[in-house]
Amino acid sequence: MNMDLALGLIRVTEAAALGGAKFMGRGDKNAADQAAVDGMRRMFDILDIRGTVVIGEGEMDEAPMLYIGEKVGCGDLNSIEVDIAVDPLDGTKCVARGLPNALAVVALSSKGGLLHAPDMYMEKIAVGPKAKGCVNLDAPLSENIKNVAKALSKSVEDITVIMLDRERHNNLMDEVRKVGARMKLIGDGDIAAAIATGFEDTGVDLMVGIGGAPEGVIAAAALKCLGGDMQARLYPETEEERKRCSEMGINDLSRIMMLDDIVSGDEVYFAATGVSDGDLLKGVVYYEKDKVKTQSVVMRAKTGTIRFVKTVHNLKAKE
């Protein structure tokens, strides 16, 4: 892949973040999401790729842009063919309510490298590089916490577990408290939560819980780049969702998907730009005279390169 692709992906997530951030705290999550989608879509149009959206805003009849199956990029037959997973605004409710940890994210792989996850729930457990291979989705959470603590040379009391603040996670919360570990609850945005496990400075050691399957694929791409680990299992709630699993060839709904089942190969990129302040990235900051600052990260699995990019945008000069 062209090394310029990394910078191109940052421009894609920056455009989405700049669009969504305009609606911070305004109470309209749909408007924020649409602005992020519009910004991301326009920037994809200038990338020299032949891309297919495999994780997007919905099916063609549900989303005006960035729908599953949509072709993006301005590449020709000589351009690389890739699969793309997007979440123009991970944490739409966070933006609408003025809360932290909203991101604009995109993951990219060589064709066929990303699981075409249907829009349903997924059970997930994720850790950073030092705890790779130390967790099991079927094991009790207390056992996973103890194994992660051993891998990180920490006491159990110093392990921080992050999860969505949902009633469905009450049993997990009870188990964290019973074993004596620390816990961090978030309102939305479990992509950011999974990525946080890969960076020691975030203080997050383990992510667990039930969240969106499409978000799970994007998070897995990031963890692949970071050298972390993730296990997941689709969690259908209706007969229609179970049928979709069957159509994907997943008939054993108890099957655990390993990281390489979700994101295969090592030609994988992940990029994110902060929309609101989070554990990993600062949000969009507005200055005088139409100057705006963003902070982004872009990663590549093949080389293990992680780049943090701070950008000052002059909105008057942008096309």
NUMIDO-426693 format. One record per residue (C-alpha): y, z, x negated. Coordinates in steps of 0.1 Angstrom, whole numbers, plus 2048, in hexadecimal, padded with zeros to 3 digits. Layout:
YZX...
! end
This chain:
8008008008247F97F58338197E68538117F983F81981984583F81386B83A81486782483285483E84686F85883E88984184D87383E86C8718648718968688688A085088388B86389C8998858918BD8798938B786C8B78A588B8C38BC8A58B38DA8998C88CA8AB8E58C48CC8D48C78E88EE8D28D190A8B48D99208A88B49238888B091088288D91E8A388091289D88F8F087B87F8EE88785D8F98A385D8DF88A8668C487384A8D088F8318D089A83A8AD87783989F86F8178B088E8068A288681187F86180688186F7E388887B7DF86485B7EB8528477D18418267DA85280F7CE86D80A7EF87F7F77F989E80081A8B07E082D8B67F084E8BE81084A8D28258538F080A8499097FA82A91780E80A91B81581194082083593883883091B8548169168508178F08378228D681A8208EE7F68208E27ED7FD8D78117F28D18177DD8B28337E889B8427DC87B8507BA8708347B085982378F8577FF78584E80579082A80F7B38357F87D08367E77D98577E97FE8607E281787B7FF82E88580185089782385B8A38338798B38588708B38608948BE8468AE8B98558CB8CC8698BB8E886C8DD8F98788ED8D98958D38D789E8D78FC8A08FD8F88AF8FD8D589190D8C58839078A28668F389486D8D18A48638B388F86388D88F84188288082D86387880B85F8677FE83E85A7DC83284D7CA8128447BC8028637A18178737AA8368607B684C87D7A285A89A7AE84A8BB7B186B8CC7B686B8F27D287F9017BF89F9087BB8C28F87AA8C88D779D8E88C77AB8EB8A37A99008847BD8F78657C39058427D48FB8227C48EF8017B99117F37A59198127958F68167718F982177591E82B77891B85076091286D76D90A89074D91A89F75093A88B76295989978795889078397A87E76996A86778094D86079D96485878897884077C95882E79F94B82B7AB96D81D79096B8037989477F97BD9507F67B79717E47C99847FF7C19A18147B999A8397D99AE8427EE99482F7DF9758407F69658597E69518767FC93988A7F592C8AD8069208CD81193D8E37FB9349017E69499197C793590F7CB9448EC7CB9698F77A796E8EA7B29608C87D09768C77BB9958CF7A398B8B37BF9878997CD9AA8A37AA9BA8A27A39AD87F7C59B98737D49988697F898D86F80097488B81C95B89182094C8B483292B8BB83E91C8DB8378F88D38308E18B680E8E78A88118CA88F82B8DE87C8148FD87F7F68EA86F80C8DC85381A8FE84B7F79098407FA8F182381990081481892380583D92A80A83992883082494883080B9388487E793983E7D392E85D7DA91987C7C391C89A7C29148BF7C18FA8DA7DC8DF8DA7E18BA8DF7C78A28CF7E18888C57F48A38B37D48AE8A37CF88B8937F288B8857EE8AE8777CD8A48677DE8878557F789F8467DC8B783C7C989A82C7E78938177EB8B880E7C78BD8047C28D68217A78D883B7A38D58607878D687A78B8CC89E7798C68BE7858B38DD78A8C98FB7888B591B7928C793B78A8AC95576E89495C78687795478C88693276788B92C76286693477C85C91B76A87090074A85E90975C83C9067668478E374284D8DB7458738DC72987E8F37238A08E37428B38EC7378D08D773A8BB8B87528C789D7678AC88D76E8B186878E8A685777F88584C77387E86F79788087B7A886E85E79185984879884A8267B485580E7CE83A8167E185182D80685983081887484383E87784885389185B8778988608848B986D8968B888F89B8DE8928978F787687390086F85C91185585A8F18418798DC84889D8E28518A98D18718C48B78758E78C486A9078B48759268B385F9498A686395288186493087587391C8838558F989085D8DF8A08468B989E84B89C8AD83887B89B83785989B82684287E81E81E8818118038698057DE8738047D485B7E97EB8697CF7F188C7DD8168857DA82D89B7EF8528927F086E8A680188C8918088AF89D8128C58818208EA88082A8F086584491185584B90D84C87092D83787091E8208568FB81D8658F27FE878
! end
